């Protein structure tokens, strides 16, 4: 059985590790949701994901510096929010994380759209970008809920929304499958949901369809170049 060179794989497909980290964090959220120490563990893992995002985006010095500055500011605010029980600080930390995830998602979209030759890493980047967008809107929902309590409602829900619950609603809206049992009640919340639904449709229509089209063309060109018997 051939041995996998993980270092070479990582250098060629960094987006695959970012996507895997994002998906694994979903498992962590489900396992640690509601635990007292869960927030600290998830915050630590989030730092790893942010580091992976910076690694993926290191192709451009400008993007790398921008992502690094946002990541440091987000980490500082998130760490302060963990140790200081301040709703205002938590809201600003969530806002900074939303900006960071949107910036990272936009940078990955620019990376996927910069040439006419699709690579395997760009296909992994398509999945990673979807998760970054979902995370970004989930943090935006959290900011909205902190700013205007009661912005979102659900069946028999009386406690403050957790990030994992809002992330579930974010995935539903971004994939255009509906808002599920999480319903926006205020005007800002409805605007955010509409923006996310539009973003999800545009992302599939423009970015994903372009990658699929270039992949089909690449395989067609390879088939045409093969010698015929």
N, C-alpha and C positions, 0 to 999 in steps of 0.2 A: 504494500500500500504506500503510495507516494506521500512524503512528508510535506506538510504545508509550511511555506516560509511566511510566517505571519508578518514579519517586518516588511517584506516586499509587498505583501497584500495590502498592508496598511498604507504604504506610500502610494500605491496605485489607486486604492479605493477608500480614502478617509471618510467619505460620506456614508459608507456602509457601517462604520463604527458609530458614527453619530446617530444613524437610524436605529441601530441595535440598542444604544444607550437610551434613546427616547422611549422605545418600546419596553425596555426592561424597567424603566422608571414607572410605567403604568402598573406593572406587577407590584412594585414597591408601594405605590400609592394604595393599591387594593389591600396589601398585606398590613400596612402600617396606619391606615386611615383610622383616626380616632385615638391612637395611642399617644400618651403624653410625650414620649421621646421621638415620636414619628416625625414631627416637624423638623427637629434637628438633623435626623438621619436623611430625610428627603432634601433638606437644604444642603447638606454635604454632597449628596449625589448630584444635586442640581449644579454645584460648582464644577463637577466632573463633566457634565454635559456642556456647560458653557466653555470649558477648556477645549472640549472636542470641537465645538463650533468655531472657536478661534483657530484651531489647527486646520480645520477644513477650509477656512476663509483666508489662510495665510498667503494665497497666491498673489494678492494685491496688497502692497504696503499700506495704502490708504485705508482699505477695508480692514486690514489686520489691526491697525492702530485704532480705528474707530470702534471696532468690536472690543478690543482690549480695554479702552477707556470706559465703555458702557458696562463691560463685565466687572471691572473693579468697582465702579460706582454702585452697581447692582448688588455685588457681594457685600460691600460695606453697609449699605442700607438694610439688606436682608439680615445680616449678622446682628446689626443694632436692634432690629425689630424683634429678634428672637429673645434678646436679653432685656430689652426695655419694653414694658407693656404700654405701648403708645399706639392707639388706633391711627393717628395721623401719620406716624412714622411707617407703620405697616402699609398704609395706603400709598405713600410715596415709594416705598420699596417695590410694591406690586406694579406701580406705574413705570418705574425704571426697568423692571424685568420685562414688562410688555414691550417697551421701546426696544430693548435688547433683542428679544425674540423676533420682532418685526424687522429689525435691521438685519439680523442674521438671515431670515427668510428671504428678504429682498436681495441680499448679496448672493445667496445660492441661486435665486432665479436668474440674476444677471450672469452668473457662471454658466448656467445651463443654456442661456440664450446667446452666448457670445460667439458660437461658431455653428457651422452647418454639419458637423460630424459628431454624432452622438457616441458617447463612451459608456462603459459599464458603470463608472463612478457617477455619471450624470443620471443614470437610471436610479441608483441608490439615493442620489441627491433629491430626486423628485419625491420619494417617500419621506426623506428627512425634512424637506421643506414643508410638506403637509403637516407634519407633527409640530414644527416650529410655529406655523401659523395658528394651529389649534392652541398651543400653549400661550401665544401672544394674546389671542382673544380671551382666553380663560383668565389671564391676569387683568385684562381690560374689564371683564365682567366683575372681577373681584374689586377693582377700583370703584366701579359704578355702585356696587352693593355697599361698599364702605362709605362712599360719598352720600348716597341716597338709600338708606336701609329700606328693604322691601321692594327693591327694583326687580327682583326675581321671586317668583312664588312657585310652589309645587304642592302636590297632594299631601296633606297632613304634615307639612314641613313647618316647624315652629322655631327651630334652632338656626343660628347663623350658618350660612352656606359655607361649606368647606371648599378648598380649592379643587379637590378631586371631583366633587359634585358639579362644579362649574366647568371643569375640564370635560366631563361627560357631555354636558350641554353644548360645549364648544365643538366637540367632534361631531355631534349630531347636526349642528347648523352648518359647519364647514363642508360636510359631506352631502348637504342638502337632503338629509333624510328626515328633517323636522327637528323641533326643539324637545321632543319627548315629554317628560313630566316636569320640565323646568320652563316656566313661562315668563317672558318679560312683562312687567307691569307699568313701568314708568317710561316716559318718552325717550330719555337717554338710553335706557336699556334696549328699547325696541330699535332705536337707530343703530346701536352696536350689533344687534342680531341681524338687521338688514344688511349692514356692511359686511358681516361675516358670510352671510349667504351669497351675496354678490361676489365676494372674494373667492369663495369655494367654486362657484360656477365658472368664473373667469379663469381661475387657475387650471381647472380641468380642460376648458375649451382652448386656452392659448398655450400653456406650457406643456401639459401632459400630452395633448393631442399632437403638438409639434414633435416631441420626443418620439412618440409612437410612429409618426409619419417618417421621421428620419431613420428609425430602426428598420422599418419596412423597406425603405429605399436602399439601405445598406445591404440587407439580405438579398434584395433583388439584384443589386449590382454584383454581389458575390456569386449568385447563381448564374448570372449571365456570363461571368468571366470563366466559369468552369468549362473544360473541353467537352464537347458533345461526342457521343459514340456514334 
